[in-house]
Amino acid sequence: MSKKSNDSKSRMDFQALRKEYQTDGIDDERLLDNPIEQFRVWFDAAVAASPGEWFEPNAMTLATADSSGAVTARIVLLKGLGEGSIRFFTNYESTKGQQLSNNPAAAVVFNWPHQGRQVRMEGSVTRTSHHISETYFHSRPRGAQLGAAVSRQSSVIQSRQQLQEARDRLDRELGDQPVPLPANWGGYQLVPTKVEFWQGRLDRLHDRLIYLAGDDGWQRFRISP
Ligand SMILES: Cc1cc2nc3c(=O)[nH]c(=O)nc-3n(C[C@H](O)[C@H](O)[C@H](O)COP(=O)(O)O)c2cc1C
């Protein structure tokens, strides 16, 4: 980064970056008993109100931790909802894959700024079935399949050219054949035990409703902003 752009960055007036949230809020009575079902309602609304094609309502920040407790976060795409789980796809040998092998606890966060909404989930992660991984992998464009097949995600590479050549070589070798699902690639499902719905309100008196999984099903609480 040039010195000039560094300087202009440092003059940013962060105090002036202030937004007032003026939404209607969460009506407790109308919330569904199951948080995944409630999530589905909010997700559909986030998609319907999407501000444009550039916006990805299914983008979520995924936090994982290694066994020493060091945390890593990155964005992944939500690619399915199960009965009590949410699903995403990735490389099993990536940093997140290695962390999840050692420590299956994870958290995800969705930010839907066009609605002043946030959803957080915490729980435990397991791999999806081979069938689910394979079906999803082959539903992707062929270019994305080739890319996933040659990428050893999160490991050091010599150059971008090396990656491009590996992709082109595999494409040539396969010809008309389908790209096989890589052994190190597939889905994960997060089964949440805690889900929070946040709606921004006036004067920072936001609405926060949490669902906690208990022996008798889900319990719901309103918590302080
Ligand atoms: C909008 C967006 C969507 C992404 N979706 C995915 C995804 O679905 N799966 C994935 O493995 N990486 C996805 N990535 C890349 C990840 O953020 C990350 O760089 C990658 O998974 C490696 O993370 P790790 O080294 O912590 O394992 C996405 C990035 C962005 C910005």
The ligand as an ORCA input file, in Angstrom:
! r2SCAN-3c Opt
* xyz 0 1
  C     -18.018    -14.113     -0.007
  C     -17.089    -15.260      0.282
  C     -17.565    -16.557      0.232
  C     -16.726    -17.636      0.494
  N     -17.248    -18.893      0.509
  C     -16.461    -19.944      0.813
  C     -17.013    -21.255      0.937
  O     -18.233    -21.476      0.794
  N     -16.160    -22.272      1.213
  C     -14.818    -22.060      1.404
  O     -14.109    -23.019      1.643
  N     -14.273    -20.830      1.351
  C     -15.065    -19.767      1.062
  N     -14.522    -18.507      1.010
  C     -13.090    -18.341      1.285
  C     -12.845    -18.357      2.805
  O     -13.207    -17.102      3.362
  C     -11.398    -18.694      3.183
  O     -10.503    -17.816      2.524
  C     -11.028    -20.130      2.824
  O     -12.087    -21.031      3.065
  C      -9.807    -20.589      3.601
  O     -10.076    -20.498      4.980
  P      -9.195    -21.248      6.071
  O      -7.751    -21.084      5.659
  O      -9.483    -20.559      7.369
  O      -9.606    -22.681      6.076
  C     -15.353    -17.408      0.773
  C     -14.880    -16.101      0.835
  C     -15.728    -15.039      0.604
  C     -15.184    -13.633      0.705
*
